[in-house]
Amino acid sequence: MTQQTADALIDTFLDDLWLGQGASEHTLSAYRHDLNAWAAYLVEQQGGELLSPDESLLPRWLSERRANGYQLRSNARLLASLRRFYRWALSEGRITEDPLTGIKLPRVRPSLPDTLEEQEVERLLAAPQLDTAIGMRDRAMLEVLYGAGLRVSELVGLTTDAVNLRQGVVRVRGKGDKDRLVPLGEEASHWLERYIREARGALMMDITRPALFPGRHDATMTRQTFWYRIKHYAKVAGIDRPLSPHTLRHAFATHLLNHGANLRVVQLLLGHADLSTTQIYTHVAQARLEALHADHHPRG
C-alpha cells in the first residue's frame, strides 16, 4: 500500500466518522494525527501495509515512543485511535481480522481536572468591574459559564435567540452539533438579563446582530479571547493556581456532585455522550474529601 493509498483510506474513515457520528474537528484532527504517524512508521518499517501490519510492530513502536519521552496517556490515546480505525475497517469488510485484538490498552490513572473551590469561584465571578459595558458583559459570561457548565466554545457561540430568560434556560449547541437545553439558575439569569438590558447595546454597532456576547466590531468573541479574560480576572481575584479553559465547567460539575447531584443528571447538563466521561468528577469529589480528612481530622 502506497502512502497515497493510506491517506485516502484515512480520509474515508474520517469522513464516515464525521458523517455518521458528528465527530468534532478536534476529534477528527487527533485521529488523523495518530493514524498518519502510524502509517508513516509502517512505511518506514515494512512498506506501508496499513491494513495488515506485522503484529510485532505496534508494541515495538509504543516502546520506542516511551523511550523518546511520550507518556503512557499519549500511547493510550494513540492505541484507542488505531483500535477504532481497525474496527471500522473490519465492519467495512476491508480486513477479515482486527490486527489489534491481542493488544491491551495501557492502564492509565485518570488525571483529575483543574477546578476551583466554591469561594474561589465567588471571587472570580466578582472580579469584573461593573461600571463598564465590557465588565458587565464579562460578569454575565462568567456567571453563565459556571451556572450552566458550558464549554468556552459553547459560551462564545451563544446567540440571542438561544436564551429564554422567562423559563431560565439556554439552548446550547455542543459537540457533534447536538443541541441541549440547560437551566441557567437564578444568579446567571439575573446577570444575563441585566447585561442584555444595560450593556449589550453599548457594545453593538448593530443590535440586530445575533451574537449574545460580541467581541470587537460586533463579531462573535473567540474562545481564545475569553480565555485571556478569564486569566486576567483570576489574577484580579488573587487565584494563582493553574487554570484551564474548562476550569469553571469542571467546578460546575464537581460542586454539583459535592452537593448531592445524580451523576446522570450531571452527564445530561454537561452534554457528555458517555457516562464514563462524567465519572472523572467522582474522582475529583473523592480527592476533595480525602484532602479535607487529611487537613482536619485529628488522625488524618
GIWO-V662335 format. One record per backbone hydrogen bond with DSSP energy under -1.0 kcal/mol. NH is the residue of the N-H (numbers start at 1). CO is the residue of the C=O. If there is no record, write none. Layout:
# GIWO-V662335
nh/co
NH/CO
NH/CO
This chain:
# GIWO-V662335
nh/co
6/2
7/3
8/4
9/5
10/6
11/7
12/8
13/9
14/10
15/11
16/12
17/13
18/14
19/15
20/16
21/17
22/18
23/17
28/24
29/25
30/26
31/27
32/28
33/29
34/30
35/31
36/32
37/33
38/34
39/35
40/36
41/37
42/38
43/39
44/40
45/41
46/42
47/43
48/42
50/48
57/54
60/56
61/57
62/58
63/59
64/60
65/61
66/62
67/63
68/64
69/66
70/65
75/71
76/72
77/73
78/74
79/75
80/76
81/77
82/78
83/79
84/80
85/81
86/82
87/83
88/84
89/85
90/86
91/87
92/88
93/90
94/89
95/89
101/98
103/100
121/117
122/118
123/119
124/120
125/121
126/122
127/124
136/132
137/133
138/134
139/135
140/136
141/137
142/138
143/139
144/140
145/141
146/142
147/143
148/144
155/151
156/152
158/155
160/210
162/159
163/160
164/169
168/164
169/164
170/182
171/162
172/180
174/178
177/174
180/172
182/170
184/168
189/185
190/186
191/187
192/188
193/189
194/190
195/191
196/192
197/193
198/194
199/195
200/195
203/200
209/206
212/158
215/219
219/216
221/213
226/222
227/223
228/224
229/225
230/226
231/227
232/228
233/229
234/230
235/231
236/232
237/233
238/235
239/234
247/244
250/246
251/247
252/248
253/249
254/250
255/251
256/252
257/253
258/254
259/255
260/257
261/256
266/262
267/263
268/264
269/265
270/266
271/267
272/267
277/274
279/275
281/278
282/279
284/280
285/281
286/282
287/283
288/284
289/285
290/286
291/287
292/288
293/289
294/290
295/291
296/292
297/293
300/297
